[in-house]
Amino acid sequence: MAQFRRGQVVNIPCTIQQGAFPDEVLVTIESDKGIVSGFLKSSLIVSRNGRHYVQGVVTEASAESVQVRVPGSFFTTAAGLTTVSSGWARNHLIEAHS
């Protein structure tokens, strides 16, 4: 995916572990800008080909970076926002289809 736009829904690769509650998972997203970790409902995880993804919404996109809002309760970022380089985004984010 070469271009990103505000409001676009994307799948973000992540690793998951069981959370404190049965319907909760601990999600870790590792990007070129660092690690984002937090808790969210397990129903928000998409599994495909043995990999896990969480859906996020692009809030800003430029030639240098892409900012994505991820649902859940995160302790490494405010309001579930994470920013990645545009190169990392092109190689790792997958457009979500309904």
C-alpha positions in Angstrom: 0.0 0.0 0.0 1.7 3.2 -1.2 -0.6 5.9 0.0 -2.4 6.3 3.3 -5.3 8.7 4.0 -7.0 10.1 7.1 -9.9 7.8 8.2 -8.5 4.7 6.5 -8.8 1.5 8.5 -5.7 -0.6 8.6 -4.5 -3.9 10.1 -1.4 -3.5 12.2 0.8 -6.6 13.0 1.0 -7.3 16.7 1.8 -10.0 19.2 -0.8 -10.9 21.8 -0.8 -12.5 25.3 -3.8 -13.3 27.5 -5.0 -10.3 29.5 -6.3 -10.3 33.1 -9.8 -11.0 32.0 -11.1 -13.8 29.7 -12.1 -11.4 26.9 -9.0 -9.3 27.1 -5.5 -9.5 25.5 -2.3 -7.7 26.0 -1.2 -6.3 22.6 2.3 -5.3 21.7 3.0 -3.4 18.4 6.7 -3.1 17.5 7.6 -0.5 14.9 10.6 1.5 13.8 9.5 4.2 16.2 9.3 2.0 19.3 6.9 -0.3 21.2 3.2 0.3 21.9 1.6 -1.9 24.5 -1.8 -2.1 26.0 -5.0 -4.0 26.7 -8.0 -4.4 24.4 -10.9 -6.8 23.8 -9.9 -10.0 22.2 -12.7 -9.6 19.7 -10.7 -6.7 18.1 -7.9 -9.0 17.1 -7.8 -10.3 13.5 -5.8 -13.5 12.9 -4.7 -14.4 9.4 -2.1 -16.9 8.2 -0.8 -17.5 11.8 -0.3 -13.7 12.4 -2.2 -11.4 14.6 -3.4 -7.9 13.7 -5.3 -5.1 15.5 -7.3 -2.7 13.4 -6.5 1.0 13.7 -7.6 4.2 12.0 -5.2 6.5 10.2 -5.4 10.0 11.9 -2.6 11.7 9.9 -0.4 10.8 6.9 2.5 12.6 5.4 5.5 11.7 3.2 7.5 11.0 6.4 5.1 9.4 8.8 1.7 7.8 9.4 -0.2 8.2 12.7 -2.7 5.5 13.7 -5.3 5.4 16.5 -5.7 1.9 18.0 -8.7 1.1 20.3 -8.0 0.0 23.8 -6.2 1.0 27.0 -2.6 1.7 26.3 0.1 2.5 28.8 2.9 3.4 26.4 1.1 6.1 24.4 -1.7 8.6 25.0 -5.1 7.8 23.5 -3.9 4.8 21.6 -2.0 6.9 19.1 1.2 5.6 17.5 3.3 7.1 14.8 5.4 5.1 12.3 7.6 6.1 9.4 5.9 6.0 6.0 8.4 3.3 4.9 7.5 1.0 7.9 3.8 1.7 7.2 4.1 0.7 3.5 5.8 -2.6 4.5 3.6 -3.6 7.5 0.2 -2.0 7.5 -2.5 -3.7 5.5 -5.7 -2.0 4.4 -8.7 -3.5 6.2 -11.6 -4.7 4.1 -15.1 -5.0 5.3 
